[in-house]
Every structure is written in C-alpha cells, then in structure tokens.
Amino acid sequence: MTSRERVELAINHQKPDRVPIDVGGSRVTGIHAFAYKRLCDYVGLDVGPPRVYDVYQMLADADDEFIKHFGVRLQG
C-alpha cells in the first residue's frame, strides 16, 4: 500500500494497513525538536541532536536514518 492510499483510506474512515504518519514529510508539516529527539531515542535511532530548520516553531529537520525508519516520503 502506498502512503497516498494509506492517507486516503484514513481520511475516508476506512482501515489502512497501518496508521499514516507525517513527521516532516514536507516543509509544511513538521515535528517539534524535543518530540523528534524523544521519538528517536524511544525507537533506538542514534541521530544525535536534532537540526532545527524553523527556530520560531522549533521544527526538526528529519535525519536520513529517521526518514528510512519511518518511511517518510519527501515532496519534491
């Protein structure tokens, strides 16, 4: 199942194969730097301190290891 199909099913109140997540798939969405670090620690990813791309909102720039682990699809 593609990420797009997963989101469409969830939006239509149908059950996808897993819960769709978006934690930095584009610059429009994001994850707070503290939450990003805690999530990485929880799942055992050694990504170091998060890079912040939006200081006002403290949004973390997803690391390559994070992107691979969670299957984040980048726009562009």
Contacts in CASP RR format, 6 or more apart in sequence:
PFRMAT RR
TARGET T0000
AUTHOR 0000-0000-0000
METHOD contacts of the structure
MODEL  1
MTSRERVELAINHQKPDRVPIDVGGSRVTGIHAFAYKRLCDYVGLDVGPP
RVYDVYQMLADADDEFIKHFGVRLQG
1 16 0 8 1.000
1 17 0 8 1.000
3 20 0 8 1.000
3 71 0 8 1.000
3 73 0 8 1.000
5 16 0 8 1.000
6 16 0 8 1.000
6 17 0 8 1.000
6 18 0 8 1.000
6 20 0 8 1.000
7 16 0 8 1.000
7 20 0 8 1.000
9 15 0 8 1.000
9 16 0 8 1.000
10 16 0 8 1.000
10 19 0 8 1.000
10 20 0 8 1.000
21 70 0 8 1.000
22 29 0 8 1.000
22 30 0 8 1.000
22 72 0 8 1.000
23 29 0 8 1.000
23 30 0 8 1.000
23 31 0 8 1.000
23 36 0 8 1.000
23 39 0 8 1.000
23 62 0 8 1.000
23 70 0 8 1.000
23 72 0 8 1.000
24 30 0 8 1.000
24 31 0 8 1.000
24 59 0 8 1.000
24 62 0 8 1.000
24 72 0 8 1.000
25 62 0 8 1.000
25 72 0 8 1.000
25 73 0 8 1.000
25 74 0 8 1.000
25 75 0 8 1.000
26 74 0 8 1.000
26 75 0 8 1.000
27 53 0 8 1.000
30 59 0 8 1.000
30 60 0 8 1.000
31 39 0 8 1.000
31 59 0 8 1.000
31 60 0 8 1.000
31 62 0 8 1.000
32 57 0 8 1.000
32 58 0 8 1.000
32 59 0 8 1.000
32 60 0 8 1.000
33 50 0 8 1.000
33 52 0 8 1.000
33 58 0 8 1.000
33 59 0 8 1.000
33 60 0 8 1.000
34 58 0 8 1.000
35 60 0 8 1.000
36 50 0 8 1.000
36 60 0 8 1.000
36 62 0 8 1.000
36 66 0 8 1.000
37 47 0 8 1.000
37 48 0 8 1.000
37 49 0 8 1.000
37 50 0 8 1.000
37 60 0 8 1.000
40 46 0 8 1.000
40 47 0 8 1.000
40 48 0 8 1.000
40 50 0 8 1.000
40 63 0 8 1.000
40 66 0 8 1.000
43 69 0 8 1.000
45 63 0 8 1.000
45 65 0 8 1.000
45 66 0 8 1.000
45 69 0 8 1.000
46 65 0 8 1.000
47 63 0 8 1.000
47 65 0 8 1.000
47 66 0 8 1.000
48 63 0 8 1.000
50 60 0 8 1.000
50 61 0 8 1.000
50 63 0 8 1.000
51 60 0 8 1.000
51 61 0 8 1.000
51 63 0 8 1.000
52 58 0 8 1.000
52 59 0 8 1.000
52 60 0 8 1.000
52 61 0 8 1.000
53 59 0 8 1.000
53 60 0 8 1.000
53 61 0 8 1.000
62 72 0 8 1.000
66 72 0 8 1.000
67 74 0 8 1.000
END
